[in-house]
Amino acid sequence: MKHKSPETALDITVLGSGTCAITPERSCAGYALHCRDQLIIMDMGFGALRRMMQANIDYREIDVILITHEHLDHSSDLAPLLMALHHTPGFIRRAPLTLVGPKGFKRFLTGCRDLYGDWLLENETFDLVIHELDNETLEIAPCAIKACPMHHSRPSVGYRIEYQERSLAYSGDTGMCDQVIDLNRDADLAILECSFPDDQPFEYHLTPEQVGTIAAAAGCRRLLLTHFYPMMENVDIIGMVKKQYNGVISLAYDLERIQV
């Protein structure tokens, strides 16, 4: 039986809170979101599919996949998922699968097909519905999914998901920009990357001080920090963010489950 979230809630499981510099505790980026009877996956870096199994989330039930950008630590488990949907014994998928990404996402998928074979995008039992979003909203009942361009080294978008009175924003990878503030404005939960310490700034990623500035300006109600490089394990991340932002702050951990 397909999992359903509570009637008015968004139910999130962290599949990966780390980066390409993986550790035993943190897989690459991935989040499973149950919105009523819809299963939405936000990013699928390497290890995310395995984490789904550990969380007892059935990959055969995925309805929508949102990819923020094509870097491998956010997209590399997409091809293994499609292979599993094609070749799991005793299973034939009939329901369509919606894939969403930034501008250039279709070219990325075509490149994957050229690498792995036509089966990746072509099959006889279910349809792949592919969308490229830049600054647009996609209605997938019962949710509204808005994409917003982020500041990263590849074309990248963050996603905002709204359901009834609830809102969730996910930055993906980004540096400081006005758009990340807009994405998170008044969000019930803001999932923001926090990759490097304040004394090691990087143009295309965020530090705790920058995260605090964004969260305070956006007025989000709760902050979940993620995408930690290994050196962040010894940093007082919450203390640094609190210098700018006085809302609820927590650090993401793989297999953690949160309701919004």
N, C-alpha and C positions, 0 to 999 in steps of 0.2 A: 504494500500500500504506500502511495506517495506521501511523503512528509508534508504537513501543512503547518504554517506558522500560526500563532494566535491571530484572531480576527482583525485586530487593529495594530499588530506589531510587525516590525521587521526583525528577523531572526538571523544573526550573522555568526558564522564560524570562521575563525582565522586559520587559513591553510598554510600561510607562510608569512612570517614577519621579518625575514632577513633579506639578503641581497645576493649578488653573484658570489660574494665571499662567504659561502655557506658555512654553517656550523652545525653540530649535531642537534642543537636546540632549535635552530631557525632555518626553515626552508625558504625558497624564493617566494616572491609575492604571489598571493592568492587569497581570495575571500569567497566564501559560499554564502549567498543571501537567499533565505526563504521569504517570499512575499506571498502570503496565502498559499496557493498550490503551485506557484511559480518558483523554480530553482534557477537562480541567476549566479553565475560565477564571474567575479571581477578579477581578471588576470589569472594566468596559468603558467607561472615560472616553473623551472624544473624542481620536482618534488611535490608540487601542489596536488597532482593526481593521487599520489601515494597517501598524502595527508587526508584526502577525501575518504579513502578507504578506512583510515584509522579513525575518522570521525563518524563512520557509519553513514556516509552520504553516498548515494548510489549514482555513479556517473551516467547510468542509463536514463536517469530522470532529469538531466540538465535540459532546461528550456532555452536559456540565453547565456551567451558568453560575451563579456565586455573586456576587450583588450585595450589597455591605455596606450601602449606603444610596442614596437616590435623587438625591443631588446630581449635577449634570451631569458633573462631572469624574470620576465613578465609574460612570455609567450611560448616557451619551448615545449610545454606539456600539451599544447593544443593539437599537434600532429599525433602524439600517442593516444590522446583521447579519441580522435576521429578514427584511428586504427582500431581501438577497442570497440567503438560503436559499430564498425563494419564486421568485426571478426570474433565477437564474443559468442561461443557455442551456445545454441539454444535461444539466442536473442535476435530478433529482427526489429530494428527501429522503424516505426511508421510516422511518428510525430515529427514535424519540421524542427530544425535547430537553427536558431538565430545567432549569427556572429556579428559583432559590432566592433569597429576600430576607428582610428583617426584616418585622415586623408592619406592615401597610399596603402591602405589595408588590403584592398583587392589585389594590388600588385604584389604585396607580401605573400598573400595566399597563393597567387599564381606561381610565385617562386618556389613555395613549398611543394606545390603540385609537380613542378618540373623536377624537383629533387627527389620526391618520394613516389610519384606516380599519379596517374589520372584518378585513381580511386579516392584520393584525398578530397576532391571536390565533386566527384561524379559518382552517383550510385543510383540504384533502381528502387530503393525502398523508402527513402525519406529525402526531403528537400532541405538544402542549405539556403537560408535567407541571409544575405550579406548586406550590411550597411556601413558606409563611411560617414562619420559625423565630425563636424568641425565646431560649430556653435549652434547646435540644433537640439530639438527635443523629439524623442521617439516614444510613442505611446504603445506600450505592450501591457495589456490589461493584466493585473489591476494597477500597474505602476506607470509613472511617467519618468523617462530616463533622459536627462539632459547632459550633453557633452559640452565641455569648455576647453579650449586650447590651453595647454600649460607650457612653461618655459623649460625645455629640455633639449638634449643634444640631437634627438630625433623627433619627428612629428609626434606629438603626445597630447592626449586629452585626459582631463579628469572627468569623473561622472558624478552626477547628483541624481539620486533616486527618491522620488516622492510617492507616498502611498497614504491616502486619506490625509490625516493631519501630521504624518510622520515624514521626516526628511533625513537622508543620509548622504554625505558627500565623501568622495574618495579621490585624493589628489593624484594617485599614481606617482610618478617621478616628476619633480619640478623644482626649479629655483624660485626666488622671489619674483612675484609679478602681481599686477592688479587682478588678473583673472582668478588666481587661487583664492583671493579674498572674496570675490564675487561668488565663486563656486560654493564656498562654505558659509555664506551669509545666513545667519539665523538657523543653521542646521541643528537638528536634534543630536546628531552624532557626526563629527568631522574626523575622518581617518586621514591623517596627514603623515607624510613621510618625514623622517628626522634622521638623516643619514650620517652626519658628521658633527664633531664637537664645534663649539663656537670659535675655537682657536685654529680650526682647520677648515675654513669656508671653501665651498666649491660652487661654481656658478650654477650648475644644473641640479643641485640638491639643496636641502634645507638643514639648518642648524637649530638647536633649541631656542635660541633668542629669536631667530626669524619665525619659527613656528609660533612662539608666544605673540609676536607682533601680528601675525596673520589672524590667529584665533581671537585676539582682542578686537581687532578691526572688524572682523566678520561677525562677532557676537554669537558664535556657535555655543550651544548649551553644554556640550560634552566633547572631550577631545581624546581620541585614541591614537597614540603615536606608534609608528611602525617603520619598516625598511631600515633596520639598524645595521651598520657595518660593525665588525667585531670590536673596534675600539670604543664603541658606545656603551659596551657592557660595564665599563668602569666610570661612567659619567653620571652625575646627578642630573639626569635629564629633566625630571619633573620639577626639581628645585629651580633650574634655570628657566624653564618655561613659565613658572609661576611669577617670575619677576615682571612679566608682561601681561599675563592672563590669569584671572582668578576663578575660572570655572573648574569643572570636574576634569581631571587629567588621569589617564592610565596608560600603561605601556602594553602593547600587544604581545601575546605569546601564542605560539602555534597550538592549535586545537582549542583555543579559548572560544567560548560561546557567549554572545552578547545579544540582548534584546533591546530594541529601540521603540 
